[in-house]
Amino acid sequence: MAGDQGGMEPADVLVVGGGPAGSVAAITLARAGRRVVLIDKARFPREKTCGDGLTAGALRLLDDLGFEPDSVPSWHPVDKVVLTSPSGSRRTFPLERPGLHAVVARRSELDHALLAMAADAGAEIHEGTALAEARQTDDRVIVRTDNGQELTGRYILGADGMWSPLRKTLGVAEPGYRGEWHAFRQYVSNVTGPGAHELHVVFDQRILPGYFWAFPLADGRANIGFGIQRGGKVEIQAMKQLWPTLLADPAVTEILGPDTEPEAPHRAWPIPARVGRVDLHVDRALFIGDAAAVTDPLTGEGIAQAMETGRWAAQAIITYGPDRPAAVSEQYQGAVEQNLVADHRLANLLSRAISTQFGAEWSIRLAGSSAWSRRNFARWLFEDYPRAILVTPRRWRRRVFDRPGGFASTPR
Ligand SMILES: Cc1cc2nc3c(=O)[nH]c(=O)nc-3n(C[C@H](O)[C@H](O)[C@H](O)COP(=O)(O)OP(=O)(O)OC[C@H]3O[C@@H](n4cnc5c(N)ncnc54)[C@H](O)[C@@H]3O)c2cc1C
């Protein structure tokens, strides 16, 4: 997927980063006839440290884009979530069809497929090309890449992840910022326990506020890991020592089965979750996805938010065109505030509530206390509807609590 910017005219939009945020922005813009140049320092397929869990929100958005699940060999729909409380009691939560409310899909495959969709839509993709520096003038953005190219565009989208080099080069990065969460992930094979099919989350008291996950993939594999909140009782440096202890825990062995094999060493990566407290734009630059710190502070899920922010930024540029950067920024900022900020505030409150052993124990008991609460808790946890839906009546729509999941017309 190589390309050449070619010619002296600036592109309509430069996109830095080809993860879900950058690819969805590029797809949206290119389909609307805009000239898009996307650079990524990696060559695809590339690894991304992630739990690989797609929520209902992510699945609906992929469905809307015309994404083809068959392009991802590891695509694994899940119908059940099992939560283990700090005392070891388990509750099962159904994710009922129609449509898919949770899927596990390897990020190396998912991101590659999305980037291919951007190329098919007409975006020029430069893989193995890192942003080195960017500057802005009144009417354009000029980028220098690590391989000596100069690219110009009327706008630039920072979809370059947690450490956003674009944010740094434009002088809007917070010095010393290292994310709200830190998480480990490892792929394992030969999973013979219930974790081969069910999605498990364990609130182990040693890692509160945080959790262990086991997400099933195709072929008896699973994505397992744990995430902790920065500033909690577990130091980030202690995570490495804790990992073998957690893996040896009987609750984990019961989920995965006795003969699980690690596929490769674990990897660790931070998770930024502070939307509302970072700049979303500067002049002709808009930040999307992890570069805008939009992951959910309760769970660390960020793929849906990355794709949504990519789409909102693209729509703002399509609406106002090349000469109205202030209107573009305002529309984008408004979309993020209307759709994400209230959810993030509520998620922050809830994450405080489940940060203690007592809080986690009672939250899980309460959520599992009736068939109604089990069904709705699971759907709410997997972003079937916005976190703060009950306190934001402007978002109430008919059937908001009863919408089918993604790919409802092509169930698999
Ligand atoms: C361990 C872990 C588990 C997670 N589990 C889940 C989960 O199960 N479900 C979920 O929804 N979310 C999960 N998340 C969050 C999710 O991974 C992120 O929110 C999501 O990847 C954000 O997408 P993005 O497109 O913004 O950024 P990324 O996917 O990080 O993409 C950024 C891209 O920018 C490129 N880039 C970086 N620097 C440069 C440069 N200088 N020049 C050019 N390109 C550059 C990178 O190569 C990369 O391709 C998890 C995160 C972690 C760390």
The ligand as a MOL file (V3000), in Angstrom:
LIG
                    3D

  0  0  0     0  0            999 V3000
M  V30 BEGIN CTAB
M  V30 COUNTS 53 58 0 0 0
M  V30 BEGIN ATOM
M  V30 1 C -3.1770 -3.7380 26.7670 0
M  V30 2 C -4.3230 -2.9640 26.1720 0
M  V30 3 C -5.5630 -3.5840 26.0260 0
M  V30 4 C -6.6160 -2.9170 25.3890 0
M  V30 5 N -7.7720 -3.6010 25.1730 0
M  V30 6 C -8.7690 -3.0080 24.4890 0
M  V30 7 C -9.9360 -3.7520 24.1420 0
M  V30 8 O -10.0490 -4.9590 24.4040 0
M  V30 9 N -10.9400 -3.1180 23.4680 0
M  V30 10 C -10.8450 -1.7970 23.1260 0
M  V30 11 O -11.7930 -1.2530 22.5480 0
M  V30 12 N -9.7100 -1.0780 23.4100 0
M  V30 13 C -8.6850 -1.6540 24.0560 0
M  V30 14 N -7.5220 -0.9470 24.3100 0
M  V30 15 C -7.4180 0.4430 23.8180 0
M  V30 16 C -7.1280 0.4460 22.2930 0
M  V30 17 O -6.0370 -0.4020 22.0180 0
M  V30 18 C -6.8050 1.8800 21.8150 0
M  V30 19 O -7.7510 2.7680 22.3720 0
M  V30 20 C -6.8430 1.9610 20.2860 0
M  V30 21 O -5.8060 1.1970 19.7270 0
M  V30 22 C -6.6840 3.4130 19.8130 0
M  V30 23 O -6.6000 3.4410 18.3980 0
M  V30 24 P -5.8360 4.6310 17.6460 0
M  V30 25 O -6.1010 4.4550 16.2000 0
M  V30 26 O -6.1500 5.9180 18.2970 0
M  V30 27 O -4.2830 4.4060 17.9740 0
M  V30 28 P -3.3040 3.1610 17.6460 0
M  V30 29 O -4.0770 1.9360 17.4050 0
M  V30 30 O -2.3100 3.1750 18.7690 0
M  V30 31 O -2.6050 3.5940 16.3090 0
M  V30 32 C -1.6560 4.6350 16.2760 0
M  V30 33 C -0.8280 4.4610 15.0170 0
M  V30 34 O 0.0510 5.5920 14.9190 0
M  V30 35 C 1.2810 5.1550 14.3870 0
M  V30 36 N 2.3210 6.1220 14.7370 0
M  V30 37 C 2.8640 6.3990 15.9520 0
M  V30 38 N 3.8220 7.3170 15.8380 0
M  V30 39 C 3.8930 7.6610 14.5300 0
M  V30 40 C 4.6870 8.5670 13.7820 0
M  V30 41 N 5.6620 9.3190 14.3370 0
M  V30 42 N 4.4800 8.6730 12.4450 0
M  V30 43 C 3.5440 7.9050 11.8220 0
M  V30 44 N 2.7710 7.0240 12.4840 0
M  V30 45 C 2.9330 6.9050 13.8180 0
M  V30 46 C 1.4900 3.7780 15.0310 0
M  V30 47 O 2.3890 2.9710 14.2770 0
M  V30 48 C 0.0660 3.2200 15.0310 0
M  V30 49 O -0.2040 2.4240 13.8880 0
M  V30 50 C -6.4500 -1.5770 24.9580 0
M  V30 51 C -5.2200 -0.9270 25.1360 0
M  V30 52 C -4.1600 -1.6110 25.7340 0
M  V30 53 C -2.8410 -0.9070 25.9010 0
M  V30 END ATOM
M  V30 BEGIN BOND
M  V30 1 1 1 2
M  V30 2 1 2 3
M  V30 3 2 2 52
M  V30 4 2 3 4
M  V30 5 1 4 5
M  V30 6 1 4 50
M  V30 7 2 5 6
M  V30 8 1 6 7
M  V30 9 1 6 13
M  V30 10 2 7 8
M  V30 11 1 7 9
M  V30 12 1 9 10
M  V30 13 2 10 11
M  V30 14 1 10 12
M  V30 15 2 12 13
M  V30 16 1 13 14
M  V30 17 1 14 15
M  V30 18 1 14 50
M  V30 19 1 15 16
M  V30 20 1 16 17
M  V30 21 1 16 18
M  V30 22 1 18 19
M  V30 23 1 18 20
M  V30 24 1 20 21
M  V30 25 1 20 22
M  V30 26 1 22 23
M  V30 27 1 23 24
M  V30 28 2 24 25
M  V30 29 1 24 26
M  V30 30 1 24 27
M  V30 31 1 27 28
M  V30 32 2 28 29
M  V30 33 1 28 30
M  V30 34 1 28 31
M  V30 35 1 31 32
M  V30 36 1 32 33
M  V30 37 1 33 34
M  V30 38 1 33 48
M  V30 39 1 34 35
M  V30 40 1 35 36
M  V30 41 1 35 46
M  V30 42 1 36 37
M  V30 43 1 36 45
M  V30 44 2 37 38
M  V30 45 1 38 39
M  V30 46 1 39 40
M  V30 47 2 39 45
M  V30 48 1 40 41
M  V30 49 2 40 42
M  V30 50 1 42 43
M  V30 51 2 43 44
M  V30 52 1 44 45
M  V30 53 1 46 47
M  V30 54 1 46 48
M  V30 55 1 48 49
M  V30 56 2 50 51
M  V30 57 1 51 52
M  V30 58 1 52 53
M  V30 END BOND
M  V30 END CTAB
M  END
